[in-house]
Amino acid sequence: MRKTNQLTPAELQIMNILWDMESGTVSEVLDKYPDPKPAYNTVLTFLRILKEKKYVASEPIGKQHRFRPIVKHSEYTSSFLSDIKENLFRGSASSLVNFFVKEEKLTAEEIEELIELLRDKQ
């Protein structure tokens, strides 16, 4: 997978909407936004930025454009978490997991899920 640029929180919000919808026009994306909704032109600007960053592609449909993600959610998540592991945890996956176990106050059920995942990996 190619190295992806980090998304801003606003860009990530739009990408999450598009990943859920699979594609959409500016109006359709705007409809999925929680209140308070941004202006139409704000969403359009962010979609254009995402297109420049090569996260989305678009195709004209009449006077509108339909935008679709070209970077999969799983690809972005993998790249993002890999960057966090490398930059904040000196490449240590166990330090990253340890952080979440301690700082996120995981429930016993969540810890058991992690243990099962680790057992399955062996």
DOTORGU-912179 format. One record per residue (C-alpha): x, y, z. Coordinates in steps of 0.02 Angstrom, whole numbers, plus 50000, padded with zeros to 5 digits. Example, Ala and Ser with C-alpha at 12.3 -4.5 7.8 and 13.67 -1.06 7.14 Angstrom:
506154977550390/506844994750357/
This chain:
500005000050000/500605017449962/501025029250103/499505040050136/499455057950196/498645060150365/496885066850355/496305081750455/494815078650572/493645087250447/494315076950302/494165060950404/492355065050445/491955066450260/492925050550220/491975041050355/490345046650275/490945041550102/491605024750165/489885021350240/488945027250085/490205020349957/489885035649848/488895051749854/488605069149789/488985084349895/487145085349944/487085066949992/488655068650098/487935084250179/486325074850220/487335062150321/488235075550422/487715077750603/487065094650658/487685107950648/487975104550464/489335113950371/488955124450217/488785115750049/490345124749984/491345118950135/490955100750098/491325103549913/493015111349957/493495096750068/492975084249934/494075093349809/495525092949931/495235074249958/495255072049769/496915081449757/497615070349895/497015055249794/495815048849926/494265050849816/493835050749633/492355059249553/491285057449400/490115070549329/488255067349340/487365081649256/487865097449348/488465087849501/489885075849537/489785059049623/491265056049738/491885038849788/493325033649900/494825026249811/495765022749973/494935009050074/494545012150257/495614997250305/497095004050204/496995020850288/496785013150461/498275001650435/499385015950374/498815027550513/499105014850652/500765009750578/501315027950583/500755029250765/501685013250810/503275019150724/503235037250782/502515036150958/502965018551014/504675016750929/504015002750818/503434991950962/501734983950937/501744977451116/502004995151182/500535001051077/499404987251143/500044990151320/499575008551304/497785004151254/497614991251392/498185003651525/497535020351459/495885015351381/495315005751534/494794990551433/493434979551503/493784961551551/492824956351395/493914967351283/495494960451363/494854942751336/494554946951152/496354952951138/496984937051219/495974926651096/496654936550949/498424933551011/498104914951034/497404913750858/498984921950789/500114908450862/
